[in-house]
Amino acid sequence: MLKQYSYEKNQILKRIFNKPMRLFAIFIITIAQTVQYVFNPKGAYVGDSFAYGYGPVRDWDNFSFFGNSLRNWPIVGMNLILHKPEFQVLAQSVLSVFAWSFLIIVLSTTIKAKYSSIVVILISCLAISPKILSWNSVILAESYSISLIVILFSIQLKLMKSETKFGKLYFVLTFYLWISLHPRNFYFAILFIVVFIVLRFKTFWNLLISNKLVTIILCVLIIHVFIVSQNQGNQPFGENITYNQVSAFYAFSNHPSSSQVKDELLEVPEMKCIAASTIDDIFELVRFASRNCQTSLSWIDSNFKPWYVQFQAKNPKFALTLVNYGLVASNSPASLYAPHISILPIPIDMLFFGERNFFLGSMDSRSAEIDLGSLKVFAPVYLWTAIFLFILLLYFSRKNHSISFCQNSLIKHLMILTAWAFASMISVFLIMPSEHFRLGIQFYCIFLISLICSVSTESTKDGARPITF
């Protein structure tokens, strides 16, 4: 067994080292992150960073394995153990380099030479984009979320090529850590499971039956994360207000259509205290509500979510407007959270992230004042969306569109992942439009990665078949 393992390991290393482009990509990713870290070793922080354990003060009251703290245990525990900002930022940076390098290595052992170079170049350019790289210098959940979701994608590709017990274990543990980082990750994971069941119920059922032990372990872990997410949402965010209540404010504050939501909320007697306020800044509005509007906050707890869903259902134009603004603004944040040093030429970065002459985010008071007549936006996200929709149309337009990849249909999995990532982005735009870029960046990453892999397939008269994997 040891000889077999050693042989397989040597074969993998040989295939990696025989492909200089992969080595170069890993080298560039490492250099880019090293440059970023050397120039900004202590990173950057915002108010929420201290709840994640940022800085030299170890406050173990911020840590709870069962969600009795404002932020969930994996990042808080890591930061409290590392203690110093330099080590905390270094940990994020090292994990990021590992995640993207692991993805390159997995692709290097599966992609045929015909398209491998362009795929690896595109993914390595995405990895060193300042819109991705700068998150490694910010003590929030985004860096770990991006890294872990990239690792999940890589492990899935690995498992589709050859299933192993350790591979399944790594996937379950990585999945558990990812959904444990933040409640939104857990809820979007549930969305993925629902989408997968709807589109591939037979495959889903076979996976459950053939992996009973893994299924039991995963169910126990999911139940734990559900309990943590419920408890965490009820934690105090300030005086007389909880985290769940504050989250609702992002739906009716600091975005171009917030006044429409507020006008509708004026019709709700319990919400007049907040809706009638002329305060624009979301944090000021939260402070005002916590001191003066307890009736409104109680109503938010029990009624806001179903009310907001009904409001969007009755106002489809409002929902489409938010999606449109979100897609336009998701190209680039109004400003990056952390200073950054980028080695990537701007024209290459523009393949994935655009630029714009307006602000849309909770950090800027002008977010509700967009002059559509003078709007100037460079938005490659629309191009990637068009490519996704085009591939989807081609795929479903064929009578026989089954694709064989070892024992699985790779293109189906990639399309499901791409669709889920796109749906998750849209959900962020609709639920928390003021925080679109920060909350949606990990899903935009997976959307692009899955799409790049999907584009690396060609069609034949008998149906689509993979030519890269």
LOTOR-73981 format. One record per residue (C-alpha): residue in one letter; x, y, z. Coordinates in steps of 0.1 Angstrom, whole numbers, plus 2048, in hexadecimal, padded with zeros to 3 digits. Example, Ala and Ser with C-alpha at 12.3 -4.5 7.8 and 13.67 -1.06 7.14 Angstrom:
REM residues 2
A87B7D384E;S8897F5847;
END
This chain:
REM residues 469
M800800800;L81C818809;K82E8107E8;Q80E8167D5;Y8098387E7;S82D8427E1;Y82A8387BC;E80A84D7B8;K81986A7CA;N8388697B4;Q823867795;I80F88679F;L82F89A7A7;K83E88F786;R81F89C773;I8208BD786;F8458C3781;N8438B975C;K82B8D6757;P83E8F775B;M81F90C757;R8108FE777;L83090478A;F83292777C;A80D92E787;I8149217AA;F8349367AC;I8219567A0;I8059507B9;T81F94C7D5;I83396B7CB;A8139807C8;Q8089777EB;T82A97B7F9;V82D99E7EB;Q80A9A77F9;Y81499981B;V8369AA81D;F8289CC816;N80A9C882E;P8139AD848;K7FB9BA862;G7DE9BC84A;A7BF9D284E;Y7A29D1865;V77E9DE867;G7689DF885;D75D9BB880;S7819AF880;F7839B08A6;A7669988A9;Y77B980894;G7979828AD;Y7AD99C89B;G7CB9AB8AD;P7E19A28CB;V7C59A38E5;R7B897F8EB;D7949818F5;W78895D8F8;D76496A8FE;N76496F8D8;F7679498D3;S74B9308D5;F74890E8C5;F7229108C7;G71C9328B8;N7199468D9;S7309618CB;L72C97B8B0;R743969897;N747943892;W76292E8A1;P77B924885;I78894787D;V7859548A0;G7979368AE;M7B3938894;N7B895D89A;L7B895A8C0;I7D293E8BE;L7E89528A6;H7E59708BC;K7F898A8A7;P7EB99B887;E80A991874;F80496C87A;Q7DE970874;V7E4980852;L80096684A;A7E8949851;Q7CE957839;S7E995D81F;V7F893A822;L7D6929820;S7CE93E801;V7EF9347EF;F7E89107F8;A7C49117EC;W7CC9207C9;S7EB90B7C5;F7D78EB7CE;L7BE8F57B3;I7DA8F979A;I7E98D87A3;V7C88C67A1;L7C18D577F;S7E58CD774;T7DE8A877A;T7BD8A8767;I7BD8C174B;K7CA8B7729;A7E68CB71A;K7D08DA6FF;Y7BF8F3716;S7D28EF737;S7E890E732;I7CC92672C;V7B7918749;V7D491A762;I7DE93D756;L7BA94975B;I7B693A77D;S7D8946789;C7D096977D;L7AF968791;A7C295C7B0;I7DA97A7B0;S7C09947A7;P7C19AF7C2;K79B9AB7C6;I7A39877D3;L7C698C7E1;S7BE9AA7F7;W7A599680C;N7C298281A;S7CD9A382C;V7AB9A983C;I7A099785C;L77D98D852;A76D96D845;E773973820;S79796781D;Y79094582E;S76F94281B;I7809477F9;S79D92F802;L78791380F;I76D9157F3;V78A9127DA;I7988F47ED;L7758E57EC;F7738E97C7;S7958D97C3;I78D8BB7D9;Q76C8B67C6;L7808B47A5;K79889C7B5;L77C8867C1;M76C88579F;K78C877791;S79285D7AC;E77E8587CC;T7918517EC;K78884E810;F7A086A81A;G79387F7FD;K77087D80A;L77C88482D;Y78F8A3821;F7708AF80F;V7598AB82D;L7718BD844;T7778D982C;F7528DD826;Y74C8DD84B;L7668F8851;W75890D834;I73490D840;S740913863;L75193485A;H731948857;P70C942858;R70894E834;N720932828;F709918839;Y6EA926829;F6FA927807;A70690380B;I6E28F9812;L6D890B7F2;F6F28F67DF;I6E58D67EE;V6C28DF7E4;V6CD8E87C0;F6E18C77BE;I6C38B37CA;V6AC8C37B1;L6C38BF793;R6D489E79C;F6BE88C7B6;K6C98697AB;T6ED8717AE;F6E78827D0;W6D58637DD;N6F084B7D0;L70A8607E2;L6F785E803;I6F2838800;S7158307F5;N726846810;K71183F82F;L72C847848;V736867837;T712870834;I70C86B859;I72B87F863;L72189B84B;C6FD89D858;V70B8A087C;L7228BC872;I7078CE85F;I6F08CC87E;H70C8DB893;V7118F787A;F6EB8FE879;I6EB90289F;V70991889E;S6FA92E882;Q6D9932895;N6EB93B8B5;Q7039538A4;G6E7967893;N6D896E8B5;Q6F797C8C5;P6F89A18CE;F7079B78B4;G7059D58CA;E6EF9E38E5;N6CB9D68E2;I6D09C78BF;T6DA9A58B1;Y6EE99B893;N6D098E880;Q6BE9AF885;V6DC9C2878;S6DE9AC85A;A6BB9B784F;F6C79DB84D;Y6DC9D382F;A6BD9CC81B;F6AE9EF820;S6CDA05824;N6E9A1280F;H6DFA067EC;P6CEA177CF;S6ACA077D5;S6ACA0A7FB;S693A277FB;Q679A107E9;V67C9F6805;K67AA11820;D65BA20810;E64A9FE810;L6559F8835;L643A1983E;E623A05838;V62D9EE855;P6239FF876;E63E9ED88A;M6599F9872;K651A1E870;C66BA27889;I687A1B872;A677A20850;A66FA45858;S693A4C861;T6A7A6284A;I6C9A53855;D6DCA46836;D6FAA36846;I6F2A12850;F706A12870;E6F7A3287C;L6D5A24874;V6DCA04888;R6E7A198A6;F6C7A2E8A3;A6B1A0F8A1;S6C29FE8BF;R6BAA1C8D5;N698A278C8;C687A0B8B4;Q6839EB8C8;T6619E48BA;S66F9E6897;L68C9CE8A0;S6749B58AF;W6609B688F;I6809B187A;D68799188F;S666981888;N659990867;F6739A1852;K68098383E;P65E977831;W65399B82C;Y6739A2816;V66D982801;Q64998D7FB;F6549B07F3;Q66D9A47D8;A65398C7CA;K63A9A97C6;N6559C07B8;P6699AC79E;K6769CC78F;F6869D47B1;A6979B27B2;L6A49B578F;T6B19D8797;L6C59CA7B5;V6D29AE7A0;N6DD9C6784;Y6EE9DE79D;G6FE9C07AE;L70D9B278E;V7199D4784;A7289DB7A6;S7369B87AC;N7519BF793;S7659D37AD;P7609E07D0;A75DA067D5;S77FA027E6;L7939E47F2;Y7929DD817;A7B89DA81A;P7D69EB808;H7E49D47EE;I8019D07D7;S7F79BF7B6;I8109AF79E;L7F39A8785;P7F09C0768;I7D09D4768;P7C49C8746;I7C69A3752;D7B49AB772;M7999BB75C;L79199874F;F77F99176F;F7799B2781;G76E9D2772;E76D9F677D;R752A10783;N74CA3478A;F733A307A6;F731A217C9;L71AA067D6;G7229FA7F8;S71CA0081D;M73DA12821;D732A2F80B;S716A47812;R712A4F7ED;S707A2B7E6;A6E3A377E2;E6EBA527C9;I6F3A437A8;D6EEA58789;L6E4A3E76F;G6E7A58753;S70DA5B759;L714A37763;K735A2A755;V73CA0575D;F7559EC74F;A7449CB759;P7549AA74E;V73C998766;Y72199B74B;L73898B731;W73E96D749;T71996B750;A71296B72B;I72B94F725;F71B93B741;L6F893F733;F704937710;I71591671C;L6F590E72F;L6E0912710;L6F78FD6FB;Y6F88E2715;F6D38DF719;S6CC8E36F4;R6DB8C16EC;K6C68A16EC;N6E388D6FA;H6F78A2712;S705887729;I72B88B72F;S74186F73C;F75D879754;C76A85A766;Q74A850779;N73B87377A;S72E88D762;L7478AA767;I7348C3752;K7158BE766;H7278C4787;L7388E3779;M7188F176C;I7078EB78D;L7248FC7A0;T723919788;A6FD91D78B;W6FF91A7B1;A71B9347B3;F70794C79C;A6E79467B0;S6FA94D7D0;M70796E7C1;I6E49787B8;S6D896F7DB;V6F29867EA;F6E69A37D4;L6C299D7DE;I6C7997804;M6E49AE80D;P6EA9C67EF;S6FF9DE804;E7199C380A;H7199B37E8;F73E9B17E0;R74A9A5802;L72F98A806;G72F97F7E2;I75597D7D9;Q7599587E2;F73C94F7CB;Y7499657AF;C76A9517B2;I7599307AF;F74393D793;L76294777F;I775927787;S75891077E;L75192475F;I775923753;C7758FD757;S7548FA746;V76090F728;S77C8F6725;T7658DC715;E75A8D86F1;S73B8C86E1;T7388AC6C8;K71B89F6B4;D7158856CE;G71489F6EA;A72C8B26FF;R74B8A170B;P7688AD721;I7888B470F;T79C8C372B;F7958AC748;
END
